[in-house]
Amino acid sequence: MKIRVGFGFDVHRLVPGRELWLGGIRLEHELGLLGHSDADVLIHAICDALLGAANMRDIGYHFPDTAGEFKNIDSKILLERTVGLIAGKGYRVGNVDATVCAERPKLKARIPEMQEVLARLMQVDAEDVSIKATTTEKLGFTGREEGISAYATVLIEKS
C-alpha cells in the first residue's frame, strides 16, 4: 500500500458581523472569521494538507478567492470536493491530526461534534480525525484575539 503525508496551515482574522465556523460547525461567539468563503480555518488547513499529500497544489489553486462561485461558500463543500480531487488520483483519507489555535471560544466541548462532521465528509471513522485545541498564552495575533489559526497533518492511502 502506498501512503503519503501532507501538512496544512491556515489563518483568518476575527471580525464583528460574521458567523464563526470551525470544523464544519457554527460556534456562538461575538466575532467571526473574515474570508471569501465562510473562512473555516480548520477545514482549510485540512484541505491544504490533503492536496499537498496528493501533490495537487493548494486550496487557493483549486478554489480561488477571486472566483465568485466560492463567495461565502460553506467550507464543508470545499472539503468534499477536495476528497473527490484526491480520489481522482486514486487516494483516500487515512487519518487527520489537527490543531486549532484560539484564545476563545473554548473548543473542548465541541470537538467530538467537529470530529463527526469532518469524518462524514472525508468518509472515515470519527476515530480517524484527531482535533486538538490550544491557546498561544495571550501571545501573538491569536493571543490578542485578532485571528484564529489551524494546522493539519494527514495521511492518505492509495486505494
Salt bridges, closest charged atoms under 4 A:
ASP10 OD2 - HIS12 NE2 3.02
ASP10 OD2 - HIS44 ND1 3.13
GLU19 OE2 - ARG26 NE 3.27
GLU28 OE2 - ARG26 NH1 2.91
GLU30 OE1 - HIS29 ND1 3.50
GLU30 OE2 - ARG104 NH2 2.47
ASP74 OD2 - LYS76 NZ 2.95
ASP97 OD1 - LYS132 NZ 2.46
GLU103 OE1 - LYS138 NZ 3.83
GLU113 OE1 - ARG110 NH2 2.93
GLU145 OE1 - ARG104 NE 2.89
GLU146 OE2 - ARG144 NE 2.75
GLU157 OE1 - ARG92 NH2 2.61
